[in-house]
């Protein structure tokens, strides 16, 4: 099932591509997950109205998550392209998943602009990531049962200020949050697709295009740490709640290793079936 958060409420995609605005009390999928952790009520809800997709504004599926958690360097291809940089900085990745937190204020939706921050506008980069949206919360979740806590998946762009990140990684702590958590640095969408629509093990094709040029092209079967292991690791330290979002890592092809960073006027497009395409323009700070 493909679900959307729109400016007219929660919508379900109809067979003909139209959107069915649902008769549910919640106005976004984050609020819906608080009371409907498996999204069964949304699946069976009556339809309030049918609209064309162009007649509504799509928002991030979970516009204000309590926690956004990113998994670092979690594709083998990205491990290889970062190896030289990490060795130069003296950083060794542990065997367990590495994760960081970003604030909910970083989340924006489809077509919302990525604003290049005044504090660090010159080395802003893109990273396509499949994002797991938590349905049933929990603490110290077993890896064997972890996927039962996932309501569905969406797309996220782990936008990063690489100059800020480089400085942080050169210090005594492997710290990523302020380089990756600036306002607008976590575009998400366009849809949340329920977990039953995905194969297990995950095999999702991911593509990033900037101004139409293919930059990233990979499949999620390259993940070093699968989603279940990431959930188990995170919940050793903190509870996951309904609507929390886990960014599962990005494959090779990021801009920092090409020497090409985002600039005003660029357009970033992330695509994955069956989620769709997440598009965001890039603008300078006003």
C-alpha positions in Angstrom: 0.0 0.0 0.0 1.3 3.4 -1.0 0.4 6.2 1.4 1.0 10.0 1.3 0.8 12.9 3.7 -0.7 15.8 1.8 -1.9 19.3 2.7 -5.5 17.8 2.6 -4.8 14.9 4.9 -3.6 11.3 4.6 -4.0 9.8 1.1 -3.9 6.3 -0.4 -2.9 5.7 -4.0 -5.7 4.3 -6.1 -5.2 1.8 -8.9 -5.5 4.6 -11.5 -2.9 6.8 -9.8 -5.4 9.2 -8.3 -5.2 9.9 -4.6 -7.9 8.9 -2.1 -8.1 11.3 0.8 -8.9 9.1 3.8 -11.5 9.5 6.6 -9.0 9.3 9.5 -8.6 11.7 12.3 -4.8 12.1 11.9 -3.6 14.6 9.4 -0.2 13.0 8.7 1.3 9.6 8.8 3.4 10.3 11.9 0.3 11.0 13.9 -1.5 8.0 12.3 1.3 5.7 13.4 0.9 6.8 17.0 -2.5 5.1 17.0 -2.3 2.7 14.0 1.1 1.2 14.2 0.6 -1.4 11.4 -1.4 1.1 9.3 -4.3 -1.3 9.1 -6.8 1.4 9.9 -5.4 3.5 7.0 -5.6 0.4 4.7 -9.3 0.0 5.4 -10.4 3.6 5.9 -13.2 5.1 3.9 -12.5 7.6 1.2 -13.4 11.2 1.8 -12.6 12.4 -1.7 -10.7 11.5 -4.8 -8.2 14.0 -6.2 -5.6 14.2 -8.9 -2.0 14.1 -7.5 -1.3 17.5 -9.1 -4.2 19.0 -7.1 -2.6 18.5 -3.7 0.8 19.4 -2.1 2.7 16.4 -1.0 4.5 16.7 2.4 7.1 14.5 4.0 5.3 11.2 5.0 6.3 11.9 8.6 6.7 15.7 8.7 7.9 15.9 12.3 9.5 12.7 13.5 10.7 12.6 17.1 13.9 11.0 15.9 15.7 10.8 12.6 18.6 8.3 12.9 21.2 8.0 10.1 23.4 4.9 9.6 26.9 5.8 8.4 28.9 4.2 5.6 26.6 1.2 5.2 27.1 0.2 1.5 30.2 -1.7 0.5 30.7 0.6 -2.5 30.6 3.6 -0.2 33.1 1.9 2.2 35.5 1.6 -0.8 35.1 5.1 -2.0 35.6 6.5 1.5 38.5 4.2 2.6 41.3 6.6 1.6 39.7 9.6 3.3 39.0 7.6 6.5 42.6 6.4 6.6 43.9 9.9 6.2 41.7 11.1 9.1 42.7 8.1 11.2 39.1 6.9 11.5 38.4 3.2 11.8 34.9 2.0 11.5 33.7 -0.5 14.1 32.2 -3.8 13.3 28.7 -2.7 14.5 26.5 -0.1 12.7 27.5 3.5 13.2 24.6 5.9 13.7 23.9 9.6 14.4 20.9 11.7 15.2 19.4 14.5 13.2 16.6 16.8 14.5 13.0 16.7 13.1 13.5 20.3 12.0 15.8 19.0 9.2 12.8 17.2 7.5 11.3 18.7 4.4 9.0 17.2 1.7 8.9 16.8 -2.0 9.5 19.9 -4.1 10.6 21.9 -0.9 13.9 23.7 -1.5 17.2 22.5 -0.1 18.5 25.8 1.2 22.3 26.1 1.1 23.1 27.3 4.7 24.9 30.6 5.1 27.3 29.0 7.6 28.5 26.4 5.1 27.2 26.9 1.5 30.1 25.6 -0.6 30.3 21.8 0.0 26.7 20.7 0.3 26.3 17.1 -0.9 23.5 14.6 -1.6 23.1 11.0 -0.5 20.1 8.8 -1.5 18.9 6.5 1.3 16.1 4.0 1.8 14.5 5.1 5.0 12.7 2.7 7.4 9.7 4.2 9.2 9.0 2.7 12.6 5.5 1.4 13.4 5.7 -0.5 16.6 8.2 1.1 19.0 10.5 -0.8 21.4 13.7 -1.0 23.3 16.4 -3.7 23.1 14.7 -5.2 20.0 16.0 -8.6 18.8 17.4 -8.6 15.3 15.2 -11.7 14.5 12.0 -9.7 15.2 13.2 -6.2 14.3 11.4 -6.0 10.9 8.1 -6.5 12.6 8.6 -3.0 14.0 8.9 -1.4 10.5 5.7 0.1 9.2 7.1 0.9 5.8 9.8 2.6 3.7 10.3 5.9 2.1 13.2 7.8 0.4 15.4 10.3 2.1 18.2 12.6 1.0 20.9 12.7 3.7 22.1 16.2 2.7 25.5 17.0 4.2 27.8 20.0 4.6 31.0 18.2 3.8 33.4 20.9 5.0 31.7 20.9 8.4 31.7 17.1 8.5 35.4 16.9 7.6 36.3 19.2 10.5 34.2 17.2 12.9 35.7 13.9 11.8 39.2 15.2 12.2 38.6 15.7 15.9 38.5 13.2 18.7 34.9 12.2 18.1 33.3 10.8 14.9 30.5 13.5 15.1 28.1 14.0 12.2 24.9 15.5 13.5 25.5 19.2 13.0 26.9 18.6 9.5 23.9 16.6 8.5 21.1 18.0 10.7 20.8 21.6 9.4 17.3 22.8 8.6 16.1 21.3 5.3 18.9 18.7 5.2 16.6 15.7 5.3 14.1 15.7 2.4 11.8 12.7 2.5 9.1 11.2 0.4 7.2 11.2 -1.8 5.3 8.2 -0.3 5.5 5.7 2.5 5.1 2.2 1.1 4.1 -0.5 3.6 6.6 -3.1 4.4 4.6 -5.9 2.8 5.3 -4.4 -0.6 9.1 -5.1 -0.3 11.0 -8.4 -0.7 13.1 -9.7 2.2 16.0 -9.6 2.0 15.6 -6.1 0.6 16.5 -5.6 -3.0 15.5 -2.1 -4.0 17.0 -0.2 -6.9 18.1 3.3 -6.0 19.0 6.2 -8.3 20.1 9.7 -7.8 20.1 12.3 -10.6 21.3 15.9 -10.4 20.0 18.1 -13.2 19.2 14.8 -15.0 22.7 13.4 -14.7 22.9 9.9 -13.1 25.1 10.2 -10.0 24.2 7.1 -7.8 22.9 3.8 -9.1 22.8 0.8 -6.7 20.7 -1.8 -5.0 20.0 -2.3 -1.3 21.4 -5.8 -1.5 24.8 -4.0 -1.1 23.9 -3.1 2.5 26.7 -4.0 4.9 24.3 -4.0 7.9 20.7 -5.0 7.0 17.8 -3.0 8.5 17.1 -5.5 11.2 20.6 -5.3 12.5 20.6 -1.5 12.5 17.3 -1.5 14.5 18.8 -4.0 17.0 21.9 -1.9 17.4 20.1 1.4 17.8 17.7 0.0 20.4 20.6 -1.1 22.6 21.0 2.6 23.4 17.6 4.2 22.9 13.9 3.4 22.5 12.4 3.7 19.0 8.9 5.2 18.8 6.2 5.1 16.2 7.1 7.5 13.4 10.8 7.5 14.0 12.8 7.3 10.8 16.0 5.4 10.2 18.1 6.3 7.1 19.8 3.1 6.2 22.9 4.4 4.4 24.0 5.6 0.9 25.9 3.9 -1.9 28.8 5.2 -3.8 28.5 8.2 -6.1 28.3 11.1 -3.6 29.5 14.5 -4.8 32.4 14.9 -2.4 34.5 12.3 -4.2 33.6 13.8 -7.6 34.4 17.4 -6.5 30.9 18.4 -7.5 28.6 20.0 -4.9 25.1 21.3 -5.0 24.6 24.9 -6.1 21.6 27.2 -6.6 19.5 26.2 -9.5 20.3 22.5 -9.2 17.5 19.9 -9.0 18.0 16.7 -7.2 15.9 13.6 -8.0 16.0 10.4 -5.9 14.1 7.4 -7.3 13.2 3.9 -6.1 10.3 1.6 -7.0 7.7 1.3 -5.7 8.2 4.5 -3.6 8.5 6.9 -6.6 10.7 10.0 -7.1 11.6 12.6 -4.5 12.5 15.9 -6.2 13.9 19.0 -4.6 15.4 22.2 -6.0 18.5 23.8 -4.5 18.4 27.5 -3.6 20.7 30.0 -1.9 19.8 31.3 1.5 17.6 34.4 1.3 
